[in-house]
Amino acid sequence: MRILSTHHVSLSTPDIARLRAFYGDTLGLPIVGEFAEHRIDFFDVGGVAIEIEQVDPSSPGAGRTGWNHVAWEVADVDATYAELSARGVLFHVPPEDFPPGAPSMRIAFFADPDGNVVELIQPLASGNPAE
């Protein structure tokens, strides 16, 4: 597995407007990307993005807010998935294109033995820093 960089750190929140105001207005961090239809914003923090994702407070597991996952950019999500799967890593989200319909990235998710979630991400297009 070859990790190219830390792509982003994800935070989940029941109130994206509140966190958007805090990170954007209060801290002055620039928004560098978004998936509005998925209620996701990205802010630049010195070359690593913070992803803020709104969760539905009534959905299962929504009580867990705050740090959600770390995303590592890799050259090839499918090859990394195959390599890590062969090493016994269990993925709860196998490789898939995101967002559906107009993908800009390929992603996959697994958890470490303590339940900390790691996303593998492979940008498919350039332009949007969140990609």
Beta strands, then each sheet from edge to edge (+ up, - down):
strand 1: 3-13
strand 2: 31-35
strand 3: 40-45
strand 4: 48-54
strand 5: 66-74
strand 6: 91-98
strand 7: 105-111
strand 8: 117-123
sheet 1: 2+ 3- 4+ 1+ 5- 8- 7+ 6-
end
